[in-house]
């Protein structure tokens, strides 16, 4: 029996847009679908941009001390955000489709240049590509909660699952005396 994980295709395509190797979405057969995805993301970008503009605090010059102002300017990145991040990102040359490129690293490096798009990229790039991690978790829970252990407290189950998943990082027995 094959179980298929039904996942909205649009979410996967939006995630692909934020991978600088596949942002053109040229692997999609339908230009209409491609335009639809880009337009949806453009709308999300505009909403996020408006929300971020509304939340900008008014900077009072008297708030900063002279030295505070000096260090702030000294430590400020020289890269300034682009006015229309979305269009600029679309115009940037697509990276070659090589395995060694890391989308998260690219967005981390370009975060100051694309602050609003960076927020959207983190939203869509964090979607897992498969259901394997959750399936493993359910399998572990099935092995832990047997018919003989149905009265285990949920807090205890949570702690046991945490220890099982992190056993490589947590030394629960301490160093063995030789």
Rosetta constraint file for C-alpha pairs under 8 A:
AtomPair CA 5 CA 131 HARMONIC 7.06 0.50
AtomPair CA 7 CA 11 HARMONIC 7.93 0.50
AtomPair CA 8 CA 12 HARMONIC 7.16 0.50
AtomPair CA 9 CA 13 HARMONIC 6.28 0.50
AtomPair CA 10 CA 14 HARMONIC 6.06 0.50
AtomPair CA 10 CA 37 HARMONIC 7.03 0.50
AtomPair CA 11 CA 15 HARMONIC 6.22 0.50
AtomPair CA 11 CA 124 HARMONIC 7.13 0.50
AtomPair CA 12 CA 16 HARMONIC 6.23 0.50
AtomPair CA 12 CA 124 HARMONIC 7.96 0.50
AtomPair CA 12 CA 127 HARMONIC 7.99 0.50
AtomPair CA 12 CA 129 HARMONIC 7.75 0.50
AtomPair CA 13 CA 17 HARMONIC 6.33 0.50
AtomPair CA 13 CA 25 HARMONIC 7.62 0.50
AtomPair CA 13 CA 37 HARMONIC 7.20 0.50
AtomPair CA 14 CA 18 HARMONIC 6.80 0.50
AtomPair CA 14 CA 37 HARMONIC 6.53 0.50
AtomPair CA 14 CA 38 HARMONIC 7.93 0.50
AtomPair CA 14 CA 41 HARMONIC 7.34 0.50
AtomPair CA 14 CA 124 HARMONIC 6.50 0.50
AtomPair CA 15 CA 19 HARMONIC 6.82 0.50
AtomPair CA 15 CA 121 HARMONIC 7.29 0.50
AtomPair CA 15 CA 124 HARMONIC 4.72 0.50
AtomPair CA 15 CA 125 HARMONIC 5.18 0.50
AtomPair CA 15 CA 127 HARMONIC 7.60 0.50
AtomPair CA 16 CA 22 HARMONIC 5.84 0.50
AtomPair CA 16 CA 23 HARMONIC 6.18 0.50
AtomPair CA 16 CA 25 HARMONIC 7.15 0.50
AtomPair CA 16 CA 125 HARMONIC 7.91 0.50
AtomPair CA 17 CA 22 HARMONIC 6.06 0.50
AtomPair CA 17 CA 23 HARMONIC 3.94 0.50
AtomPair CA 17 CA 24 HARMONIC 6.83 0.50
AtomPair CA 17 CA 25 HARMONIC 6.43 0.50
AtomPair CA 17 CA 38 HARMONIC 7.96 0.50
AtomPair CA 18 CA 22 HARMONIC 7.67 0.50
AtomPair CA 18 CA 23 HARMONIC 5.99 0.50
AtomPair CA 18 CA 103 HARMONIC 7.58 0.50
AtomPair CA 18 CA 121 HARMONIC 5.46 0.50
AtomPair CA 18 CA 124 HARMONIC 7.45 0.50
AtomPair CA 18 CA 125 HARMONIC 6.96 0.50
AtomPair CA 19 CA 23 HARMONIC 5.83 0.50
AtomPair CA 19 CA 103 HARMONIC 5.33 0.50
AtomPair CA 19 CA 125 HARMONIC 7.83 0.50
AtomPair CA 20 CA 94 HARMONIC 5.69 0.50
AtomPair CA 20 CA 95 HARMONIC 5.75 0.50
AtomPair CA 20 CA 103 HARMONIC 6.70 0.50
AtomPair CA 20 CA 106 HARMONIC 7.84 0.50
AtomPair CA 21 CA 94 HARMONIC 5.40 0.50
AtomPair CA 21 CA 95 HARMONIC 4.55 0.50
AtomPair CA 21 CA 96 HARMONIC 5.78 0.50
AtomPair CA 21 CA 97 HARMONIC 5.26 0.50
AtomPair CA 21 CA 98 HARMONIC 7.95 0.50
AtomPair CA 22 CA 26 HARMONIC 7.40 0.50
AtomPair CA 22 CA 94 HARMONIC 7.05 0.50
AtomPair CA 22 CA 95 HARMONIC 7.88 0.50
AtomPair CA 22 CA 97 HARMONIC 7.43 0.50
AtomPair CA 23 CA 90 HARMONIC 7.55 0.50
AtomPair CA 23 CA 94 HARMONIC 6.89 0.50
AtomPair CA 24 CA 90 HARMONIC 7.74 0.50
AtomPair CA 24 CA 94 HARMONIC 7.45 0.50
AtomPair CA 25 CA 34 HARMONIC 6.41 0.50
AtomPair CA 28 CA 33 HARMONIC 7.49 0.50
AtomPair CA 28 CA 34 HARMONIC 6.59 0.50
AtomPair CA 30 CA 34 HARMONIC 6.43 0.50
AtomPair CA 31 CA 35 HARMONIC 6.10 0.50
AtomPair CA 32 CA 36 HARMONIC 6.07 0.50
AtomPair CA 33 CA 37 HARMONIC 6.24 0.50
AtomPair CA 34 CA 38 HARMONIC 6.34 0.50
AtomPair CA 35 CA 39 HARMONIC 6.00 0.50
AtomPair CA 36 CA 40 HARMONIC 6.14 0.50
AtomPair CA 37 CA 41 HARMONIC 6.27 0.50
AtomPair CA 38 CA 42 HARMONIC 6.05 0.50
AtomPair CA 39 CA 43 HARMONIC 6.19 0.50
AtomPair CA 40 CA 44 HARMONIC 6.34 0.50
AtomPair CA 41 CA 45 HARMONIC 6.02 0.50
AtomPair CA 42 CA 46 HARMONIC 6.18 0.50
AtomPair CA 42 CA 86 HARMONIC 6.95 0.50
AtomPair CA 43 CA 47 HARMONIC 6.27 0.50
AtomPair CA 44 CA 48 HARMONIC 6.12 0.50
AtomPair CA 45 CA 49 HARMONIC 5.92 0.50
AtomPair CA 45 CA 86 HARMONIC 7.42 0.50
AtomPair CA 45 CA 116 HARMONIC 7.02 0.50
AtomPair CA 45 CA 117 HARMONIC 6.71 0.50
AtomPair CA 45 CA 120 HARMONIC 7.34 0.50
AtomPair CA 46 CA 50 HARMONIC 6.12 0.50
AtomPair CA 47 CA 51 HARMONIC 6.19 0.50
AtomPair CA 48 CA 52 HARMONIC 6.07 0.50
AtomPair CA 48 CA 116 HARMONIC 6.86 0.50
AtomPair CA 49 CA 53 HARMONIC 6.14 0.50
AtomPair CA 49 CA 116 HARMONIC 6.32 0.50
AtomPair CA 50 CA 54 HARMONIC 6.22 0.50
AtomPair CA 51 CA 55 HARMONIC 6.38 0.50
AtomPair CA 52 CA 56 HARMONIC 6.41 0.50
AtomPair CA 52 CA 116 HARMONIC 8.00 0.50
AtomPair CA 59 CA 63 HARMONIC 7.65 0.50
AtomPair CA 60 CA 64 HARMONIC 7.69 0.50
AtomPair CA 64 CA 68 HARMONIC 5.69 0.50
AtomPair CA 64 CA 69 HARMONIC 5.70 0.50
AtomPair CA 65 CA 69 HARMONIC 5.99 0.50
AtomPair CA 66 CA 70 HARMONIC 6.21 0.50
AtomPair CA 67 CA 71 HARMONIC 6.21 0.50
AtomPair CA 68 CA 72 HARMONIC 6.06 0.50
AtomPair CA 69 CA 73 HARMONIC 6.21 0.50
AtomPair CA 70 CA 74 HARMONIC 6.04 0.50
AtomPair CA 71 CA 75 HARMONIC 5.89 0.50
AtomPair CA 72 CA 76 HARMONIC 5.93 0.50
AtomPair CA 77 CA 112 HARMONIC 7.71 0.50
AtomPair CA 79 CA 112 HARMONIC 6.46 0.50
AtomPair CA 79 CA 113 HARMONIC 6.17 0.50
AtomPair CA 80 CA 112 HARMONIC 6.67 0.50
AtomPair CA 80 CA 113 HARMONIC 5.87 0.50
AtomPair CA 81 CA 85 HARMONIC 7.62 0.50
AtomPair CA 81 CA 112 HARMONIC 6.04 0.50
AtomPair CA 81 CA 113 HARMONIC 4.35 0.50
AtomPair CA 81 CA 114 HARMONIC 5.91 0.50
AtomPair CA 81 CA 115 HARMONIC 6.83 0.50
AtomPair CA 82 CA 88 HARMONIC 7.52 0.50
AtomPair CA 82 CA 113 HARMONIC 6.03 0.50
AtomPair CA 82 CA 114 HARMONIC 6.69 0.50
AtomPair CA 84 CA 88 HARMONIC 6.26 0.50
AtomPair CA 85 CA 89 HARMONIC 5.97 0.50
AtomPair CA 85 CA 113 HARMONIC 7.82 0.50
AtomPair CA 85 CA 114 HARMONIC 5.69 0.50
AtomPair CA 85 CA 116 HARMONIC 7.61 0.50
AtomPair CA 85 CA 117 HARMONIC 6.80 0.50
AtomPair CA 86 CA 90 HARMONIC 6.32 0.50
AtomPair CA 86 CA 117 HARMONIC 6.96 0.50
AtomPair CA 87 CA 91 HARMONIC 6.23 0.50
AtomPair CA 88 CA 92 HARMONIC 6.27 0.50
AtomPair CA 97 CA 101 HARMONIC 7.91 0.50
AtomPair CA 101 CA 106 HARMONIC 7.91 0.50
AtomPair CA 102 CA 106 HARMONIC 6.29 0.50
AtomPair CA 103 CA 107 HARMONIC 6.24 0.50
AtomPair CA 103 CA 125 HARMONIC 8.00 0.50
AtomPair CA 104 CA 108 HARMONIC 6.03 0.50
AtomPair CA 104 CA 122 HARMONIC 7.80 0.50
AtomPair CA 104 CA 125 HARMONIC 7.69 0.50
AtomPair CA 105 CA 109 HARMONIC 6.12 0.50
AtomPair CA 106 CA 110 HARMONIC 6.19 0.50
AtomPair CA 107 CA 111 HARMONIC 5.52 0.50
AtomPair CA 107 CA 118 HARMONIC 6.18 0.50
AtomPair CA 107 CA 121 HARMONIC 7.52 0.50
AtomPair CA 108 CA 118 HARMONIC 7.95 0.50
AtomPair CA 110 CA 114 HARMONIC 6.19 0.50
AtomPair CA 110 CA 118 HARMONIC 7.96 0.50
AtomPair CA 111 CA 115 HARMONIC 5.25 0.50
AtomPair CA 111 CA 118 HARMONIC 5.71 0.50
AtomPair CA 114 CA 118 HARMONIC 5.76 0.50
AtomPair CA 115 CA 119 HARMONIC 6.70 0.50
AtomPair CA 116 CA 120 HARMONIC 6.78 0.50
AtomPair CA 117 CA 121 HARMONIC 5.99 0.50
AtomPair CA 118 CA 122 HARMONIC 6.18 0.50
AtomPair CA 119 CA 123 HARMONIC 6.40 0.50
AtomPair CA 120 CA 124 HARMONIC 6.39 0.50
AtomPair CA 121 CA 125 HARMONIC 5.70 0.50
AtomPair CA 122 CA 126 HARMONIC 5.91 0.50
AtomPair CA 123 CA 127 HARMONIC 7.44 0.50
AtomPair CA 131 CA 135 HARMONIC 6.17 0.50
AtomPair CA 132 CA 136 HARMONIC 6.09 0.50
AtomPair CA 133 CA 137 HARMONIC 6.31 0.50
AtomPair CA 134 CA 138 HARMONIC 6.29 0.50
AtomPair CA 135 CA 139 HARMONIC 6.15 0.50
AtomPair CA 136 CA 140 HARMONIC 6.14 0.50
AtomPair CA 137 CA 141 HARMONIC 6.18 0.50
AtomPair CA 138 CA 142 HARMONIC 6.11 0.50
AtomPair CA 139 CA 143 HARMONIC 6.38 0.50
AtomPair CA 140 CA 144 HARMONIC 6.23 0.50
AtomPair CA 140 CA 161 HARMONIC 7.54 0.50
AtomPair CA 141 CA 145 HARMONIC 5.93 0.50
AtomPair CA 141 CA 161 HARMONIC 7.29 0.50
AtomPair CA 142 CA 146 HARMONIC 6.70 0.50
AtomPair CA 144 CA 149 HARMONIC 7.77 0.50
AtomPair CA 144 CA 157 HARMONIC 7.90 0.50
AtomPair CA 145 CA 149 HARMONIC 5.43 0.50
AtomPair CA 145 CA 150 HARMONIC 6.07 0.50
AtomPair CA 145 CA 152 HARMONIC 7.80 0.50
AtomPair CA 146 CA 150 HARMONIC 6.40 0.50
AtomPair CA 152 CA 156 HARMONIC 6.71 0.50
AtomPair CA 152 CA 157 HARMONIC 6.67 0.50
AtomPair CA 153 CA 157 HARMONIC 6.35 0.50
AtomPair CA 154 CA 158 HARMONIC 6.09 0.50
AtomPair CA 155 CA 159 HARMONIC 6.28 0.50
AtomPair CA 156 CA 160 HARMONIC 6.11 0.50
AtomPair CA 157 CA 161 HARMONIC 6.05 0.50
AtomPair CA 158 CA 162 HARMONIC 6.14 0.50
AtomPair CA 159 CA 163 HARMONIC 6.24 0.50
AtomPair CA 160 CA 164 HARMONIC 6.15 0.50
AtomPair CA 161 CA 165 HARMONIC 6.12 0.50
AtomPair CA 162 CA 166 HARMONIC 6.03 0.50
AtomPair CA 163 CA 167 HARMONIC 5.43 0.50
AtomPair CA 163 CA 170 HARMONIC 7.49 0.50
AtomPair CA 166 CA 170 HARMONIC 6.17 0.50
AtomPair CA 167 CA 171 HARMONIC 6.97 0.50
AtomPair CA 167 CA 172 HARMONIC 7.74 0.50
AtomPair CA 171 CA 175 HARMONIC 7.98 0.50
